[in-house]
Amino acid sequence: MNLKILVQRISYFRMRRNLSARELSLRIGKSETYINQIESGNFTVSLPVLFSIIEALEISCAEFFSDNYATYQEDKEILALLRALPLERKKSF
């Protein structure tokens, strides 16, 4: 995954949680402008910082790195429903 995609995902989840870049920066113990600098492409993200960001956004790594991250929760719910079906019903799908 390239840096541009990581930045897009950080921004997407930050906005979905209604967090300002400043608030997210402070939640991970960085300067007020840290996330803004990442989103502007001025900083790269180390793995430990990325995990701190994911934790502060209160999402799982699976959700962050999911191919369909925008529909992850819905897809997860549908998959749970499918798993709960008896084998014969699954085959009918």
C-alpha positions in Angstrom: 0.0 0.0 0.0 1.5 3.3 -1.0 1.6 6.5 1.1 -1.1 8.2 -0.9 -3.6 5.4 -0.1 -2.6 5.4 3.6 -3.2 9.2 3.8 -6.5 8.9 2.1 -7.6 6.2 4.6 -6.4 8.2 7.6 -8.3 11.2 6.3 -11.5 9.2 5.5 -11.6 7.6 9.0 -10.7 10.8 10.7 -13.6 12.6 9.0 -16.0 9.7 9.6 -15.2 10.0 13.4 -15.7 13.8 13.1 -12.2 14.4 14.4 -10.1 17.4 13.4 -6.5 16.8 12.3 -5.5 18.7 15.4 -7.5 16.5 17.7 -6.2 13.3 16.2 -2.7 14.6 16.4 -3.1 15.2 20.1 -4.8 11.8 20.7 -1.6 10.1 19.4 0.7 12.3 21.5 2.0 14.4 18.6 2.2 18.1 17.9 -1.1 19.9 16.9 -0.2 19.9 13.2 1.2 16.4 12.9 -1.8 14.8 11.1 -2.2 17.8 8.9 1.4 17.4 7.8 0.8 13.7 7.0 -2.4 14.5 5.1 -0.5 17.2 3.2 2.2 14.7 2.2 4.9 16.4 4.2 5.6 13.5 6.6 5.7 9.8 6.1 4.0 7.5 8.6 6.0 5.0 10.6 4.3 1.7 11.4 4.1 2.4 15.2 2.5 5.8 14.5 0.1 4.2 12.0 -1.0 1.7 14.7 -1.5 4.6 17.1 -3.6 6.4 14.6 -5.7 3.3 13.9 -6.2 2.8 17.7 -7.1 6.5 18.2 -9.7 6.2 15.4 -11.2 3.3 17.2 -11.1 0.9 14.2 -9.4 -2.4 13.6 -6.4 -2.9 11.4 -8.7 -5.2 9.4 -11.1 -2.4 8.7 -8.3 0.1 7.9 -6.6 -2.2 5.5 -9.8 -3.7 4.0 -10.1 -3.5 0.2 -13.6 -2.1 0.7 -12.9 0.0 3.8 -15.9 2.3 3.1 -18.3 -0.6 3.3 -16.4 -2.7 5.8 -19.0 -2.7 8.6 -21.9 -3.6 6.2 -19.9 -6.3 4.5 -18.9 -7.7 7.9 -22.6 -7.8 9.0 -23.7 -9.6 5.7 -20.9 -12.1 6.1 -22.0 -12.9 9.7 -25.5 -13.5 8.4 -24.3 -15.8 5.7 -22.2 -17.7 8.1 -25.2 -18.3 10.4 -27.2 -19.9 7.6 -27.6 -23.7 7.4 -25.4 -25.4 4.8 -28.4 -26.0 2.5 -29.4 -22.4 2.5 -25.8 -21.4 1.7 -25.7 -23.7 -1.3 -28.9 -22.1 -2.6 -27.1 -18.8 -2.8 
